Amino acid sequence: MIRYWISALIFSVAIVIAAVVLGNTWRKTHETKKMIKVVGLAEKEFASDLVVWSGSYTRRSMTVQEAYAALKKDAESIRQYLVAKGVDPKQITFSAVNSNKEYRGVFNDKGVQVDRVFDGYFLSQTVTIESNAVDKIELIAREVTELLNMGIEFESYAPRYYYTKLAQLKVDMLAAAATDARKRAETIAENAGGGLGGLRNAAMGVFQITAPFSEDEEFSYGGTFNTSSKQKKASITARLEFGID
């Protein structure tokens, strides 16, 4: 008899638990159907406040000592040139010297290479400037070919532009994107004859930085970060899910 009552009690508890589980499942499924999913967008154009510019120079000689001495002299001439242009010496960085042995082929009268002989040492070094004086460094990068007139084999690279307040910009834009998403959700709910409920879920979308009017610039799922343009355009999305009252 006792076993009968125990079995009946276990069966009753199982029924109650099953009812609760099924009820919760139905409620979650029902609530999921009564949701609005929207994507908000925020965009902002701004100017870079940091520029990084580099250039390289080279020397060749049959002895590494002569090549290094000439390269060292070039480095000092470049430093003096940049300082005279108004660059802070603390913003000028020289890389380590890169050294390579060069060889040239020896060919016979049939054009076939028959030997390979040493042709000297090739040394190179890079100078880099990192500065907030964007316009000044940009001008120097264009005029630095003047070093060629000083007998220095100098190659100037394209400046790279950055923004030092990117973290705060991202926070501000994310807030704007969320506001835009909520307005979209409210419009949808009103036009559907309902009211906007509470926020169920929120997620940040892709953060992109491109050049303004860059129609041919590729967008990436992980985000694009343009460094070639001084003027930039940032965009970010926010994905929100709301209930419906």
C-alpha positions as CSV (number, residue, x, y, z in Angstrom):
1,M,0.0,0.0,0.0
2,I,2.8,2.4,0.9
3,R,4.5,1.6,-2.4
4,Y,1.3,2.5,-4.2
5,W,1.1,5.9,-2.5
6,I,4.8,6.6,-3.2
7,S,4.4,5.7,-6.9
8,A,1.3,7.9,-7.1
9,L,3.1,10.8,-5.5
10,I,6.1,10.5,-7.8
11,F,3.8,10.4,-10.8
12,S,2.0,13.5,-9.6
13,V,5.2,15.4,-9.1
14,A,6.4,14.4,-12.6
15,I,3.1,15.7,-14.1
16,V,3.6,19.0,-12.3
17,I,7.2,19.4,-13.4
18,A,6.3,18.5,-17.0
19,A,3.5,21.1,-17.0
20,V,5.9,23.8,-15.7
21,V,8.5,23.0,-18.3
22,L,5.9,23.0,-21.1
23,G,4.4,26.2,-19.8
24,N,7.8,28.0,-19.7
25,T,8.7,26.6,-23.2
26,W,5.3,27.9,-24.6
27,R,5.8,31.3,-22.9
28,K,9.3,31.8,-24.3
29,T,8.2,30.7,-27.7
30,H,5.2,33.0,-27.6
31,E,7.2,35.9,-26.3
32,T,9.9,35.4,-29.0
33,K,7.2,35.8,-31.7
34,K,6.2,39.2,-30.1
35,M,9.5,40.9,-30.7
36,I,10.9,43.7,-32.9
37,K,14.5,43.4,-34.2
38,V,16.1,46.5,-35.5
39,V,19.5,47.8,-36.6
40,G,20.6,51.3,-35.7
41,L,23.3,53.3,-37.6
42,A,25.6,56.1,-36.6
43,E,28.1,57.9,-38.8
44,K,30.6,60.7,-38.2
45,E,33.3,62.5,-40.2
46,F,36.4,63.7,-38.5
47,A,40.0,64.7,-39.2
48,S,43.1,62.7,-38.1
49,D,45.1,64.2,-35.2
50,L,48.2,62.0,-35.5
51,V,50.4,61.3,-38.5
52,V,53.2,58.7,-38.9
53,W,55.6,59.2,-41.8
54,S,58.6,57.1,-42.8
55,G,61.4,57.2,-45.4
56,S,64.4,55.1,-46.2
57,Y,67.9,55.8,-47.5
58,T,70.7,53.6,-48.7
59,R,74.4,53.4,-49.3
60,R,76.6,51.0,-51.3
61,S,80.3,50.3,-51.0
62,M,82.8,47.5,-51.5
63,T,83.6,47.6,-47.7
64,V,81.0,47.5,-45.0
65,Q,83.0,50.2,-43.0
66,E,82.7,52.7,-45.9
67,A,79.0,52.0,-46.5
68,Y,78.2,52.4,-42.8
69,A,80.2,55.6,-42.4
70,A,78.4,57.1,-45.4
71,L,75.0,56.0,-44.0
72,K,75.8,57.4,-40.6
73,K,76.6,60.8,-42.2
74,D,73.3,60.7,-44.1
75,A,71.4,60.0,-40.9
76,E,72.9,63.1,-39.3
77,S,72.1,65.2,-42.4
78,I,68.5,64.0,-42.4
79,R,68.2,64.7,-38.7
80,Q,69.4,68.3,-39.2
81,Y,67.1,68.7,-42.2
82,L,64.0,67.7,-40.3
83,V,64.8,69.7,-37.2
84,A,65.4,72.8,-39.5
85,K,61.9,72.1,-40.9
86,G,60.4,72.4,-37.3
87,V,60.3,68.8,-36.3
88,D,60.8,68.0,-32.6
89,P,64.0,65.8,-32.3
90,K,62.1,63.6,-29.8
91,Q,59.6,62.7,-32.6
92,I,62.4,61.4,-34.9
93,T,63.3,57.7,-34.7
94,F,65.9,55.8,-36.7
95,S,65.7,52.1,-37.2
96,A,68.6,49.6,-37.0
97,V,70.8,49.4,-40.0
98,N,70.0,46.6,-42.4
99,S,73.1,45.2,-44.2
100,N,73.2,42.8,-47.2
101,K,75.9,41.5,-49.5
102,E,75.3,41.9,-53.2
103,Y,76.5,39.7,-56.0
104,R,76.4,40.1,-59.8
105,G,76.4,37.3,-62.4
106,V,79.2,36.8,-64.9
107,F,78.0,35.6,-68.3
108,N,79.8,34.1,-71.3
109,D,79.4,35.2,-74.9
110,K,76.3,33.0,-75.2
111,G,74.5,34.7,-72.4
112,V,74.9,31.8,-70.0
113,Q,75.9,32.7,-66.4
114,V,79.2,31.1,-65.6
115,D,80.0,32.7,-62.3
116,R,78.8,34.9,-59.4
117,V,81.1,37.5,-57.9
118,F,80.8,39.8,-54.9
119,D,79.6,43.3,-55.8
120,G,79.7,45.2,-52.5
121,Y,77.6,45.9,-49.5
122,F,74.1,47.4,-49.5
123,L,73.1,49.2,-46.3
124,S,69.7,50.7,-45.6
125,Q,68.0,52.5,-42.7
126,T,64.6,54.0,-42.0
127,V,63.6,57.2,-40.3
128,T,60.2,57.6,-38.8
129,I,58.3,60.7,-37.5
130,E,55.2,60.4,-35.2
131,S,53.6,63.7,-34.6
132,N,50.4,65.6,-33.9
133,A,51.4,68.3,-36.3
134,V,49.7,66.6,-39.2
135,D,49.8,69.5,-41.7
136,K,53.5,70.2,-41.0
137,I,54.6,66.6,-41.5
138,E,52.4,66.2,-44.5
139,L,54.3,69.1,-46.1
140,I,57.7,67.7,-45.2
141,A,56.8,64.4,-46.8
142,R,56.2,66.2,-50.0
143,E,59.3,68.4,-49.9
144,V,61.7,65.7,-48.6
145,T,63.0,65.0,-52.1
146,E,65.2,68.0,-51.4
147,L,67.5,65.5,-49.7
148,L,68.3,64.1,-53.2
149,N,70.0,67.4,-54.0
150,M,72.2,66.7,-50.9
151,G,73.4,63.4,-52.5
152,I,71.2,61.2,-50.2
153,E,69.4,58.3,-51.9
154,F,66.1,58.9,-50.0
155,E,62.7,57.3,-50.7
156,S,59.6,58.8,-49.0
157,Y,56.7,56.6,-48.1
158,A,53.0,57.7,-47.9
159,P,52.0,59.1,-44.5
160,R,49.7,57.1,-42.3
161,Y,46.9,58.9,-40.5
162,Y,45.4,58.0,-37.1
163,Y,43.0,59.4,-34.5
164,T,44.0,59.3,-30.8
165,K,40.5,59.7,-29.3
166,L,39.1,56.6,-31.1
167,A,37.9,54.9,-27.9
168,Q,35.7,57.8,-26.8
169,L,34.4,58.2,-30.4
170,K,33.4,54.6,-30.5
171,V,31.4,54.9,-27.2
172,D,29.6,58.1,-28.3
173,M,28.8,56.6,-31.7
174,L,27.5,53.4,-30.2
175,A,25.1,55.4,-28.0
176,A,23.9,57.3,-31.1
177,A,23.4,54.0,-33.0
178,A,21.4,52.6,-30.1
179,T,19.2,55.7,-30.1
180,D,18.6,55.4,-33.8
181,A,17.7,51.7,-33.4
182,R,15.1,52.6,-30.7
183,K,13.5,55.2,-32.9
184,R,13.2,52.7,-35.7
185,A,11.6,50.2,-33.3
186,E,9.1,52.8,-32.0
187,T,8.1,53.7,-35.5
188,I,7.5,50.1,-36.4
189,A,5.5,49.4,-33.2
190,E,3.3,52.5,-33.7
191,N,2.6,51.7,-37.3
192,A,1.6,48.2,-36.3
193,G,-0.9,49.5,-33.8
194,G,1.1,48.4,-30.7
195,G,3.5,49.8,-28.1
196,L,7.2,49.2,-27.7
197,G,8.0,47.0,-24.8
198,G,11.2,46.5,-22.9
199,L,14.7,45.8,-24.3
200,R,15.3,42.1,-24.6
201,N,18.7,42.0,-26.2
202,A,21.4,44.3,-27.5
203,A,24.6,43.8,-29.5
204,M,27.2,46.1,-31.1
205,G,27.7,45.7,-34.8
206,V,30.8,46.3,-37.0
207,F,32.8,49.5,-36.4
208,Q,34.3,50.8,-39.6
209,I,36.6,53.7,-40.4
210,T,36.9,54.7,-44.1
211,A,37.8,57.7,-46.2
212,P,34.8,60.0,-46.9
213,F,33.0,59.2,-50.2
214,S,35.1,56.0,-50.6
215,E,32.6,54.1,-52.7
216,D,35.3,51.6,-53.8
217,E,36.7,50.9,-50.3
218,E,36.0,47.4,-49.2
219,F,34.1,46.8,-45.9
220,S,35.0,43.9,-43.7
221,Y,33.0,41.8,-41.3
222,G,35.7,42.4,-38.7
223,G,35.9,46.1,-39.4
224,T,37.9,48.4,-41.7
225,F,40.5,50.9,-40.5
226,N,41.6,53.3,-43.1
227,T,45.1,54.9,-42.5
228,S,45.7,56.5,-45.9
229,S,43.3,59.4,-45.7
230,K,43.6,62.4,-43.3
231,Q,39.9,62.9,-43.4
232,K,37.9,59.9,-42.1
233,K,34.4,58.7,-41.8
234,A,33.4,56.3,-38.9
235,S,30.3,54.2,-38.9
236,I,28.9,51.7,-36.4
237,T,25.7,49.6,-36.0
238,A,23.7,48.5,-33.0
239,R,21.4,45.5,-33.1
240,L,18.5,45.8,-30.6
241,E,15.5,43.5,-29.8
242,F,12.4,44.8,-28.1
243,G,9.2,43.2,-26.8
244,I,5.8,44.4,-28.0
245,D,3.1,45.6,-25.5
